[in-house]
Amino acid sequence: MGAMFDAIAGWDNLWQAYSQAARGKRRKGSAAAFEHQLADRLIALQDDLRDRSYRPGAYRHFFIHEPKRRKISAAPFRDRVVHHALCNLIEPIFDARFIAHSYANRLGKGTHRAVDQLQRWVRQYRYVLRMDVVQHFPSLDHAILRDKIARVIQDADVLWLVDAILAGGAGVLADEYTPVYFPGDDLFAISRPRGLPIGNLTSQFWSNVYMNDFDWFVTRELGCSAYLRYVDDFAVFGDDKRTLWCWKQEVIARLAQDRLTIHEAEAQVLPAQHGVPWLGFVVYPTHRLLKRRNAVNFRRRLEHNLELYQAGQITFAELDASVQGWINHVRFADTWGLREHIFRTHPVPRRGRP
């Protein structure tokens, strides 16, 4: 057994992984069931990992519709412990290889830092080319991802665990993927294992692993010093329109090597000062606005949650958490008047039951 895998399956790491997976979920559902006879369950999981008998369980699926329709796949709690155990050891190794301006699902990064950086470049450059990957998570190719991981991690037991998790999620997003054929493909290309379940900790991390070579291509080979990415959304800035249009074609060709495509029609070179749509905001040199869709969706969700609260179907804490979460997000834009209007027309109880 390799030293890294021994650490992944070690008692201290599994205990930490359990604590991470249970955070905010203790005494609820599968987390509570796992907590019953916790030590015995962790020992059994440790044995399954060490003798390679571990197999992921079935996913539970549901859909969300904000900001767009997505199929979310929730792994059994036991598997979420394994995901944390794996990421605890290998994620820092990869994170040190990521570019500075990759902002999704990384410690010290996040949505608002990505918006801050984009605004700095909006103020600095004349033009922007913003792009996004088509069906990002459903498109991620298992063989390509596995090769990217294996270039960094040589421990055979760790790669076995990676393979087990990938196999457990194979086909989960098959109905969300529109087949794309790339140069050199045969008729069997449609059968290539692909797709990472949205909702897995490993999927969020592996998305960054998958895109990292592309990030370095843009910054090193294209020589773009003003590039940032958040999951499948990315933007490049410059002062010369012709250069950005050339970069678009090179981006398309480079992503094809990883079996990915962009929404080409929407990828236009535009003046940066006219406002850049980015992560739910429209970012200008001097201010930021919230996308109208975000406000409409929250208002509808608030109306629904207020009805549930009035009916006693959710607690005040659950209602308040939804409100405060939205406020904490949109306060990074010029939304004071919007917030005042929404909460004046949809007053939220301050505490206790209505």
C-alpha positions in Angstrom: 0.0 0.0 0.0 1.4 3.4 -1.0 2.2 5.9 1.7 -0.3 8.5 0.3 -3.2 5.9 0.2 -2.2 4.7 3.7 -2.7 8.3 4.9 -6.0 8.6 3.1 -7.3 5.5 4.8 -5.7 6.4 8.2 -7.9 6.7 11.2 -7.2 10.4 11.8 -8.0 11.4 8.2 -11.2 9.4 8.1 -12.3 10.9 11.4 -11.6 14.4 10.0 -13.4 13.5 6.8 -16.4 12.4 8.7 -16.4 15.7 10.7 -16.2 17.7 7.4 -19.0 15.7 5.7 -21.2 16.0 8.8 -20.7 19.8 9.2 -24.2 21.4 9.4 -25.9 18.0 8.8 -25.6 16.2 12.1 -28.8 14.6 13.5 -30.2 14.7 10.0 -30.9 11.8 7.6 -28.0 9.7 6.5 -25.5 11.7 8.6 -27.4 10.8 11.8 -27.6 7.1 10.7 -23.8 7.1 10.1 -23.1 8.7 13.4 -24.9 5.8 15.2 -22.1 3.4 16.0 -19.7 5.9 14.3 -16.5 4.2 15.3 -17.6 0.8 13.9 -18.7 2.4 10.7 -15.4 4.2 10.2 -13.5 1.0 11.0 -15.6 -0.9 8.4 -15.0 1.8 5.8 -11.3 1.7 6.6 -11.2 -2.0 6.0 -13.1 -1.7 2.7 -10.6 0.9 1.5 -7.5 -1.1 2.5 -8.7 -4.3 1.0 -10.1 -2.5 -2.1 -13.6 -3.8 -1.6 -15.0 -0.3 -1.3 -17.7 0.5 -3.9 -19.7 3.7 -4.1 -23.4 3.6 -3.4 -26.3 4.9 -5.5 -26.9 8.6 -6.0 -30.0 10.4 -5.1 -31.0 12.9 -7.8 -33.0 16.1 -7.8 -33.2 19.3 -9.9 -32.6 22.9 -9.1 -33.7 25.8 -11.5 -31.6 28.8 -10.3 -29.9 30.3 -12.1 -30.6 27.5 -14.7 -31.8 24.0 -14.6 -29.3 21.5 -13.2 -29.4 17.9 -12.1 -27.9 17.6 -8.7 -26.6 14.1 -7.6 -26.3 13.5 -3.8 -23.9 10.7 -2.9 -24.6 8.5 0.2 -23.1 10.0 3.3 -20.5 7.1 3.5 -19.2 8.1 0.1 -19.0 11.8 1.0 -16.7 10.8 3.9 -14.5 9.0 1.3 -14.6 12.1 -1.0 -13.3 14.3 1.9 -10.7 11.8 2.9 -9.3 11.7 -0.7 -9.4 15.5 -1.2 -7.7 16.1 2.2 -4.6 14.5 0.8 -4.4 15.2 -2.9 -6.2 18.6 -3.3 -3.3 20.6 -1.8 -0.9 19.0 -4.2 -3.0 20.1 -7.2 -4.0 23.4 -5.8 -0.3 24.5 -5.7 -0.3 23.9 -9.5 -3.4 26.0 -10.2 -3.1 29.5 -11.6 -3.7 32.4 -9.2 -6.9 33.5 -11.1 -8.8 30.3 -10.9 -11.5 31.1 -8.3 -14.0 28.3 -7.9 -14.0 25.9 -5.0 -10.6 27.0 -3.6 -9.6 28.2 -0.2 -9.2 31.9 -0.1 -10.9 32.4 -3.5 -14.6 32.4 -4.3 -17.3 34.3 -6.1 -16.7 37.8 -4.7 -12.9 37.7 -5.2 -13.5 36.7 -8.8 -15.9 39.7 -9.2 -13.4 42.0 -7.6 -10.6 40.9 -9.9 -12.8 41.1 -13.0 -13.7 44.7 -12.1 -10.1 45.6 -11.7 -9.5 44.4 -15.3 -12.6 46.1 -16.5 -11.1 49.4 -15.3 -7.7 48.6 -16.9 -8.5 47.2 -20.4 -10.6 48.3 -23.3 -12.1 45.0 -24.4 -13.2 41.7 -23.0 -14.0 38.3 -24.4 -16.1 36.2 -22.1 -16.8 32.5 -22.8 -18.3 29.5 -21.1 -18.1 25.7 -21.7 -21.2 23.9 -23.0 -22.6 21.3 -20.6 -19.4 21.5 -18.5 -19.9 18.8 -15.9 -21.7 16.3 -18.2 -18.9 16.8 -20.8 -15.8 16.0 -18.7 -14.2 12.9 -20.1 -13.1 10.3 -17.6 -10.1 9.0 -19.5 -8.7 12.5 -20.0 -9.3 13.4 -16.4 -7.7 10.2 -15.1 -4.6 10.9 -17.2 -4.3 14.4 -15.8 -4.6 13.0 -12.3 -2.1 10.2 -13.0 0.5 12.7 -14.2 0.7 14.1 -10.7 -0.3 11.1 -8.5 1.6 7.9 -9.0 0.3 6.0 -6.0 -1.5 3.0 -7.6 -3.9 2.6 -4.6 -4.9 6.3 -4.8 -5.6 5.9 -8.5 -7.7 2.8 -7.8 -9.8 5.0 -5.5 -10.1 7.7 -8.1 -11.2 5.0 -10.6 -13.8 3.7 -8.1 -15.3 7.2 -7.6 -15.3 7.9 -11.3 -17.0 4.6 -12.1 -19.6 5.2 -9.4 -20.6 8.4 -11.2 -20.4 7.2 -14.8 -23.6 7.8 -16.7 -25.2 10.0 -13.9 -25.4 12.9 -16.3 -25.8 11.0 -19.6 -29.2 12.4 -20.1 -27.8 15.9 -19.7 -25.1 15.5 -22.4 -25.6 16.4 -26.1 -23.2 14.2 -28.2 -20.4 16.1 -29.8 -18.0 14.5 -32.3 -14.4 15.8 -32.5 -11.9 15.3 -35.3 -10.7 11.7 -35.4 -13.7 10.3 -33.5 -15.3 7.0 -34.6 -18.8 5.8 -33.9 -17.8 4.5 -30.5 -16.9 8.0 -29.2 -20.4 8.4 -27.9 -19.7 5.6 -25.5 -16.7 7.2 -23.8 -17.3 7.4 -20.0 -17.9 11.0 -19.1 -19.6 13.3 -16.6 -19.0 14.3 -13.0 -22.0 14.3 -10.7 -22.9 17.9 -9.7 -22.8 18.0 -6.0 -19.8 15.9 -5.3 -16.8 17.5 -3.5 -14.6 15.5 -5.9 -16.4 16.8 -8.9 -15.8 20.4 -7.9 -12.1 19.7 -7.3 -11.7 17.6 -10.4 -13.3 20.3 -12.6 -10.3 22.5 -11.7 -7.9 19.7 -12.4 -9.5 19.2 -15.8 -9.3 22.8 -16.7 -5.8 23.6 -15.3 -3.9 22.7 -18.5 -6.2 25.0 -20.4 -5.6 27.8 -17.8 -1.9 27.6 -18.3 -2.4 27.5 -22.1 -4.2 30.8 -22.0 -1.7 32.5 -19.6 1.5 31.1 -21.0 1.1 30.1 -24.7 -1.4 32.8 -25.6 0.4 35.2 -23.3 -2.7 36.6 -21.8 -1.9 38.2 -18.4 -5.6 39.2 -17.8 -7.4 35.9 -17.7 -9.7 34.5 -15.0 -11.9 31.5 -14.6 -14.8 30.4 -12.3 -15.7 26.7 -13.0 -16.8 26.9 -16.7 -17.0 30.7 -17.1 -13.8 32.5 -18.1 -12.8 35.9 -19.5 -9.8 37.4 -21.2 -9.1 41.1 -21.5 -7.0 43.1 -23.9 -6.7 46.4 -25.7 -6.6 45.0 -29.2 -9.8 43.5 -30.6 -8.1 41.6 -33.4 -5.9 39.8 -30.8 -8.9 38.8 -28.8 -10.8 37.4 -31.8 -7.7 35.4 -32.7 -7.5 34.1 -29.2 -11.1 32.9 -29.4 -10.2 30.6 -32.3 -7.2 29.3 -30.4 -9.3 28.7 -27.3 -11.8 26.7 -29.3 -9.1 24.5 -30.8 -7.4 24.0 -27.4 -10.6 23.0 -25.6 -11.4 20.5 -28.4 -8.2 18.6 -27.3 -10.0 18.0 -24.0 -13.3 17.3 -25.8 -15.0 20.5 -24.7 -16.8 23.2 -26.6 -17.9 26.8 -25.9 -21.1 28.7 -26.7 -19.5 30.3 -29.8 -22.3 32.6 -30.7 -22.3 34.3 -27.3 -18.5 34.7 -27.2 -18.1 38.2 -28.6 -15.4 40.8 -28.1 -17.1 43.7 -26.4 -16.0 47.1 -24.9 -15.4 46.3 -21.2 -16.8 49.6 -20.0 -20.2 48.7 -21.3 -20.6 46.1 -18.5 -19.5 42.5 -18.3 -22.0 39.8 -17.1 -20.2 37.8 -14.5 -21.4 35.3 -11.8 -24.9 36.9 -11.5 -23.7 40.5 -11.7 -23.1 43.0 -14.5 -19.7 44.6 -13.7 -18.9 48.2 -14.8 -15.7 50.2 -14.1 -17.5 52.2 -11.4 -20.2 50.0 -10.1 -21.9 46.6 -10.2 -25.5 45.7 -10.8 -27.4 42.5 -10.0 -28.8 40.6 -12.9 -32.5 41.1 -13.1 -33.1 37.3 -13.2 -31.3 37.0 -9.8 -33.7 39.4 -8.2 -36.8 37.8 -9.8 -35.7 34.4 -8.6 -35.1 35.5 -5.1 -38.4 37.3 -4.9 -40.2 34.1 -5.9 -38.2 32.0 -3.5 -38.9 34.5 -0.7 -42.7 34.4 -1.4 -42.6 30.6 -1.3 -40.6 30.5 1.9 -42.9 33.0 3.6 -45.8 30.8 2.7 -44.1 27.8 4.1 -43.1 29.7 7.3 -46.7 30.9 7.8 -47.9 27.3 7.4 -45.3 26.1 10.0 -43.5 23.9 7.4 -40.1 25.6 7.9 -38.6 27.2 10.9 -37.7 30.9 11.4 -34.0 29.8 11.3 -34.5 28.2 7.8 -36.3 31.3 6.5 -33.7 33.6 7.9 -30.8 31.6 6.6 -32.2 31.9 3.0 -32.7 35.6 3.4 -29.3 36.3 4.9 -27.5 34.1 2.4 -29.0 36.1 -0.5 -28.2 39.5 1.2 -24.6 38.4 1.9 -24.2 37.7 -1.8 -25.9 40.7 -3.4 -24.4 43.2 -1.0 -21.3 43.1 -3.1 -23.3 45.1 -5.8 -25.2 48.3 -5.8 -28.4 46.7 -4.4 -29.5 48.8 -1.5 -32.5 50.2 -3.2 -33.5 46.8 -4.6 -33.2 45.1 -1.2 -35.2 47.9 0.4 -38.0 47.5 -2.2 -38.1 43.7 -1.9 -38.3 43.6 1.9 -40.8 46.5 2.0 -43.2 44.6 -0.3 -42.4 41.2 1.3 -41.8 41.9 5.0 -39.9 39.2 6.8 -40.7 38.5 10.5 -37.8 39.6 12.7 -37.9 36.6 15.0 -40.1 33.9 16.4 -43.3 32.6 14.9 -45.7 35.0 13.1 
